[in-house]
Amino acid sequence: MTFKQAVITCFQKYLTIEGRAPRSEYWYFFLFYILVNFALGPIDTTLFGGGYAAPLATIFMVIIFLPFTMVAIRRLHDRDMSGWWLLLMLVPVVGSLALAVLYVLPGTPGPNRFGPDPLGKDTDWPGDKDDDATYSQSSIPRVNRE
């Protein structure tokens, strides 16, 4: 998924809590959030002066809150975790770090309880099904467990 696709997808799915989001979708949208905030900082300072008033950045954060929350939940779904894990954010420092680690880890391969793999990976391994695979006999002797 490209940067542009991730941003468009997140805004299109701003109310979609079902399904899964790959790492690229989450992290590109996070990068979009950071870049826009960095761009709005000097604009806010120029237009509205220094201090704590940053109306453009505040408006942007209000607009992006829902899409960012939904992609974070879908990212947790990709790890086969409930969206309730997002409440870890309420634990200062440790909660944010734990979520960051969860967002970096790869999703579960193949389908899980939240939907199909967003990367379309197939988890069929040779021998899982009747796929005409042949295997040679091992030369390692069997050990009887009693």
Secondary structure as the mmCIF struct_conf table of DSSP 4:
data_model
#
loop_
_struct_conf.conf_type_id
_struct_conf.id
_struct_conf.beg_label_comp_id
_struct_conf.beg_label_asym_id
_struct_conf.beg_label_seq_id
_struct_conf.end_label_comp_id
_struct_conf.end_label_asym_id
_struct_conf.end_label_seq_id
HELX_RH_AL_P HELX_RH_AL_P1 PHE A 3 GLN A 12
TURN_TY1_P TURN_TY1_P1 LYS A 13 LEU A 15
BEND BEND1 GLU A 18 GLY A 19
HELX_RH_AL_P HELX_RH_AL_P2 ARG A 23 PHE A 48
BEND BEND2 GLY A 50 TYR A 52
HELX_RH_AL_P HELX_RH_AL_P3 PRO A 55 ASP A 78
TURN_TY1_P TURN_TY1_P2 ARG A 79 ASP A 80
HELX_RH_3T_P HELX_RH_3T_P1 GLY A 83 LEU A 90
BEND BEND3 VAL A 91 VAL A 91
TURN_TY1_P TURN_TY1_P3 PRO A 92 VAL A 93
HELX_RH_AL_P HELX_RH_AL_P4 VAL A 94 VAL A 104
BEND BEND4 LEU A 105 LEU A 105
HELX_LH_PP_P HELX_LH_PP_P1 PRO A 106 THR A 108
BEND BEND5 PRO A 109 GLY A 110
STRN STRN1 ASN A 112 ASN A 112
TURN_TY1_P TURN_TY1_P4 ARG A 113 PHE A 114
STRN STRN2 GLY A 115 GLY A 115
BEND BEND6 PRO A 116 PRO A 116
TURN_TY1_P TURN_TY1_P5 PRO A 118 LEU A 119
TURN_TY1_P TURN_TY1_P6 PRO A 126 GLY A 127
BEND BEND7 ASP A 128 LYS A 129
HELX_LH_PP_P HELX_LH_PP_P2 SER A 136 SER A 138
BEND BEND8 SER A 139 ILE A 140
HELX_LH_PP_P HELX_LH_PP_P3 PRO A 141 ARG A 142
#
